[in-house]
Amino acid sequence: MQIFINEKSIHEQYNTFNDFKTAFITFLNLFELFTINGIVVEIFFSESFKVWPLYYYPINNKTLSVLLNNESGELKQMFISTLDKQFKTKDWHDNIKHDTNQIFHCTHINGNFCNTSVAEVAERKSIYKNDDFLLINFIDSMFTNITNGLVEKQLNTSTNKIPIDCITDKNQLEVWLNKKGRLKEPVYDPNCNRPPLDNETILRDNKRFKPTNKNYDSRMIYQEKETDYYWYVDNLHNSIRSAHLEVFNRFGKHIGEADLNGFQIANTKDNQKIIKI
């Protein structure tokens, strides 16, 4: 799942620093839904989004300019602690897919959105048809009421119409995640005295894993589609601090442990562990 921060949803609609700060916090709070539902996502931003101090609304006097320079450090730290430390964030310009010489017109809003996240989402969706892409907006923007956008990519002799999904608030995000079947079901109690259920871990992600007809210690073994690695819940450990997944390569050799969100834990490889495939 690829999430794009829509830098074009910030267009001087905030008149004061506090207005922008409120919008910024509202925006960051959206990402809690990915965390509490255990959804693994990649977050992409435009290079302009991380330019600090903030400059996205009118600066009418020197005093406000000084305030921005002082306060921007606070918002930058909030961005880092919420996104950079919890998710994989990338600048999509590092692996740009759309042609910046072409025209990308959003049918709901006038203007050419080439070389923006809007165009990049549209291009990636047209290439990777089986993947999920979402554009996330700031509040009170020209995108606020758009959840099903349509981008028209101008070709030499024709127009390619590409639907894109975008959201602005938590309710819209919950609806979108529910349609994708990604809202989490049970939540693993960190204080319980049993190992986690499969659907309380990353193994519930059916786009990444598929169940096999094999078991180990009464736990179903899953195969990771991209790598062919085999994963299962270690049935001997309880609590959020010790519960983990065991990971094996396609030959059944142990490569290490992973936490419940699917991130591998360093220095946990055990050459004595082998499963029969």
C-alpha positions in Angstrom: 0.0 0.0 0.0 1.5 3.3 -1.1 0.3 6.5 0.6 1.1 9.9 -1.0 1.1 13.2 0.8 -0.6 15.7 -1.4 1.5 18.8 -1.3 -0.9 20.6 -3.6 -3.5 20.5 -0.8 -1.6 23.2 1.0 -2.2 26.4 -0.9 -2.2 29.4 1.5 -5.6 28.5 2.9 -4.3 29.1 6.5 -4.2 32.6 7.7 -2.3 32.1 11.0 0.3 29.8 12.4 -2.2 28.3 14.8 -4.5 27.5 11.8 -1.7 25.7 10.1 -0.6 23.9 13.3 -4.2 22.6 13.8 -4.3 21.4 10.3 -0.9 19.8 10.6 -1.8 17.9 13.7 -5.1 16.8 12.2 -3.2 15.5 9.2 -0.7 13.6 11.3 -3.4 12.0 13.4 -4.7 10.3 10.3 -1.7 7.9 10.3 -2.8 6.4 13.7 -5.3 4.3 11.7 -2.5 2.6 9.9 -0.7 1.9 13.1 -3.6 0.6 15.2 -4.7 -1.6 12.3 -1.2 -2.9 11.8 -1.2 -1.9 8.1 2.2 -1.8 6.5 2.5 1.2 4.2 5.0 3.2 2.3 4.6 6.9 2.6 5.7 9.1 -0.3 6.1 12.9 -0.3 7.3 15.6 -2.6 10.7 17.1 -2.0 9.0 20.5 -1.4 7.0 19.1 1.5 10.0 18.8 3.8 11.4 22.3 3.2 11.5 24.1 6.5 10.7 26.7 7.8 7.1 26.4 6.8 6.0 28.7 4.0 2.5 27.5 3.1 0.4 30.4 4.1 0.6 34.2 3.8 3.4 35.9 5.7 2.2 39.5 6.2 4.8 41.0 8.6 8.2 40.4 10.1 6.8 39.3 13.4 4.9 36.4 11.9 8.0 35.4 9.9 10.1 35.2 13.1 7.3 33.2 14.7 7.5 30.7 11.9 11.2 30.3 12.2 10.9 29.5 15.9 7.8 27.3 15.6 8.8 25.3 12.5 11.2 23.2 14.6 8.3 22.0 16.7 6.3 20.9 13.7 9.3 19.3 12.1 9.9 17.2 15.1 6.2 16.1 15.1 6.6 15.1 11.5 9.7 13.1 12.2 8.3 11.3 15.3 5.0 10.5 13.7 6.0 9.5 10.2 9.8 9.1 9.8 10.2 6.9 12.9 7.0 4.8 12.5 6.8 4.4 8.7 9.0 4.1 5.6 9.0 7.6 4.1 10.4 8.3 0.7 10.6 11.2 -1.8 8.9 9.9 -4.9 11.2 12.0 -7.1 13.9 9.4 -6.3 12.0 6.9 -8.4 9.6 9.0 -10.4 7.3 7.2 -12.8 5.4 9.9 -14.7 6.8 11.9 -17.6 7.1 15.5 -16.4 6.7 16.7 -20.0 3.2 15.4 -20.2 0.0 17.1 -19.0 -2.0 15.6 -16.1 -5.3 17.4 -15.7 -7.5 16.8 -12.6 -11.1 17.0 -13.8 -12.4 18.3 -10.5 -9.8 21.1 -10.3 -8.4 23.3 -13.0 -4.7 23.2 -13.8 -1.9 20.9 -14.9 -0.7 18.7 -12.0 2.4 17.4 -13.7 5.4 16.9 -11.4 3.1 16.7 -8.3 2.0 13.8 -6.2 -1.3 13.9 -8.0 0.3 13.0 -11.3 2.6 10.5 -9.7 -0.2 8.6 -8.0 -2.1 8.5 -11.3 0.8 7.2 -13.2 1.7 4.5 -10.6 -1.9 3.4 -10.5 -2.0 3.0 -14.3 1.2 0.9 -14.1 0.6 -1.2 -11.0 -3.1 -2.0 -11.4 -3.2 -4.5 -8.5 -1.7 -2.2 -5.9 -3.4 0.2 -3.6 -2.6 3.9 -3.8 -4.0 6.8 -1.8 -3.6 10.5 -1.8 -3.9 12.2 1.6 -4.9 15.9 1.8 -4.7 18.7 4.3 -8.0 20.0 5.6 -9.8 23.0 4.1 -8.1 22.5 0.7 -9.5 22.5 -2.8 -9.4 18.7 -2.6 -11.5 18.4 0.6 -14.7 17.1 -1.0 -12.9 14.8 -3.5 -12.6 11.1 -2.6 -12.8 9.7 -6.1 -10.8 11.9 -8.3 -10.2 11.5 -12.0 -6.9 12.5 -13.6 -6.7 12.9 -17.4 -3.3 12.1 -18.8 -2.8 13.9 -22.2 -1.2 11.7 -24.8 -0.3 12.6 -28.3 -3.6 11.5 -29.9 -5.8 10.5 -27.0 -6.5 11.0 -23.3 -6.0 8.3 -20.6 -8.5 8.7 -17.8 -7.1 7.4 -14.5 -9.3 7.3 -11.3 -7.5 8.0 -8.1 -8.5 7.7 -4.4 -7.9 10.6 -2.0 -9.1 11.4 1.6 -8.9 14.3 4.0 -10.3 13.1 7.3 -10.4 9.9 9.5 -13.9 9.0 8.5 -13.0 9.0 4.8 -9.9 7.0 5.6 -11.8 4.4 7.6 -14.3 4.0 4.7 -11.5 3.5 2.2 -9.6 1.0 4.4 -12.8 -0.9 5.0 -13.4 -1.2 1.2 -9.9 -2.5 0.9 -10.5 -5.0 3.6 -7.7 -3.6 5.7 -9.3 -2.6 8.9 -8.0 -4.7 11.7 -10.2 -7.2 13.5 -8.9 -8.3 16.9 -6.3 -6.4 18.7 -3.6 -8.3 20.5 -3.6 -7.6 24.3 0.0 -6.9 25.3 -0.7 -8.2 28.8 -2.4 -11.5 27.8 -1.0 -14.9 28.7 -1.3 -16.5 25.3 0.6 -16.1 21.9 -1.1 -13.8 19.4 -3.6 -15.2 16.9 -2.6 -15.1 13.2 -4.9 -12.2 12.5 -3.4 -10.2 15.3 -0.2 -10.1 13.4 1.1 -9.0 9.9 0.0 -12.5 8.7 -3.5 -11.1 8.2 -2.2 -9.1 5.2 -3.5 -11.3 2.4 -1.9 -9.2 -0.2 1.5 -10.1 1.3 1.0 -13.6 2.6 -0.9 -16.7 1.6 -1.7 -19.7 3.9 -0.1 -23.0 3.2 -1.3 -26.5 4.1 1.6 -26.9 6.5 1.7 -26.4 10.3 4.4 -26.1 12.9 3.7 -26.6 16.6 -0.1 -26.3 15.8 0.4 -22.9 14.0 -0.3 -22.4 10.3 2.7 -21.6 8.1 2.2 -18.7 5.7 4.2 -18.0 2.6 5.3 -14.5 1.7 4.3 -14.0 -1.9 7.2 -11.7 -2.9 10.1 -13.6 -1.3 8.6 -17.2 -0.9 9.7 -17.0 2.7 7.8 -19.0 5.3 6.4 -17.3 8.4 4.5 -18.6 11.4 3.7 -17.4 15.0 6.0 -18.8 17.6 3.6 -20.6 19.9 5.9 -20.5 22.9 6.0 -16.8 23.7 3.4 -14.5 25.2 3.1 -10.7 25.7 3.9 -7.9 23.3 7.6 -7.9 24.4 8.3 -11.5 23.6 5.7 -12.6 21.1 7.2 -12.8 17.6 7.1 -14.6 14.3 9.6 -17.1 13.0 10.9 -16.6 9.4 12.5 -19.2 7.1 13.7 -19.0 3.5 12.2 -21.0 0.7 14.4 -23.9 1.6 13.2 -24.0 5.2 16.3 -22.5 6.7 15.9 -20.0 9.5 16.7 -16.4 8.7 15.5 -14.8 11.9 12.5 -13.5 13.9 10.1 -10.7 13.1 7.9 -8.6 15.3 4.1 -8.7 15.0 4.2 -6.0 12.4 6.5 -7.9 10.2 9.7 -6.1 10.8 12.7 -8.5 11.2 14.5 -8.4 14.5 18.3 -8.1 14.2 20.6 -10.9 15.4 17.9 -13.5 15.8 19.0 -16.1 13.2 19.3 -19.6 14.6 21.1 -22.1 12.3 19.6 -25.0 14.3 16.1 -24.1 13.3 14.8 -25.8 10.2 11.3 -26.6 8.9 10.4 -29.3 6.4 8.9 -27.8 3.2 
